[in-house]
Amino acid sequence: MTDFSDDPLYVILRSKREATRFQILVEIAEHQPAVRQQEIAAKLGVTPQAVSEYIRELADEGLVTAHGRGRYEVTKSGIEWVLRHAEALEAYARHVNRDIIQQVAVWTAIARDEIQKGDTVGVVMQDGWLYATKEEQSATGLATMDAIPGEDLGVARLNGIIQHEEGLVHVCKVPRVERGGSRQVSIDLLREAIQNVEMVGAVGLESYVALRKAGIEPDMFFGSREGVVEAAFHGRECAIFIVDEEFTDFLKRLETVGLTYTIHDLISS
């Protein structure tokens, strides 16, 4: 019988104890040196006594050091232990997503041609929409049903890379009302910022009013942050008008997901 006892993935997935140790180490690393055992216990769904016992074991094994009550740090060995198991989990997640889910998932596309169930189709993205065609493309799949041009179509066993370019995001900062709000926004600069965009989102009533003053109705208001991110991922060039107190957090969001953006100053000098 194969021995998986040294396989970090096997250890984490099969042992609740090891999974809990892993989570506790991650929590300590995130909040060190001041660590609240009660908060860890509540987050992981175990008792504070159990967390205390786990931390004592981790300290005995040299994965954690204690500097007095409630003050802990993950050691170099502890970090290496976490990284080893995290890398195993990440590799497993990639395997599930790329090799398994892709084989059983059904993607929805618009048929460009008359397609029969079982046909091999090329899959391409254009203007943010996914299309299935009989023409050869860098990504292919199997049609799960018959479809006529313009009809929705299921595509399974998707392979290859769907060629598309992500859209640029124009980020336009608008002052909060206590700093002048829409009154501080130059209508000329606003219109210049959106002259090439396909979709416009607004965050904050100040942004909405500024757009309305320019005679523009935003495409998105509620949920516009994620809407703009999703649209840009699908190749649409977007602009988002966002109040200044949320401006920095949104830039961090764009950087986290790897989208390209440009910043516009809407206040006349």
ZIRA-V993743 format. One line per field, one symbol per residue. burial: b if it has 9 or more other ideal C-beta (glycine too) atoms within 8 Angstrom, else e. A space follows every 10 residues. Layout:
burial: ???
This chain:
burial: eeeeeeebbb bbeeeeebbb bbbbbbbbbe ebeebebeeb beebeeeeeb bbebbebbbe eebbeeeeee bbbbbeebbe bbebbebbbe bbeebbbeeb ebeeeebebb bbeebeeebe bbbbbeeeeb bbbeeebebb bbbbeebeee eebbbbebeb ebebeebbbb bbbbbbeeee bbebbeeebb bebbeebebb bbbbebbbbb bbbbebebeb eeebbebbbe bbbbbbbbbb bbbbebbeeb bebbeeeebe beebebbee
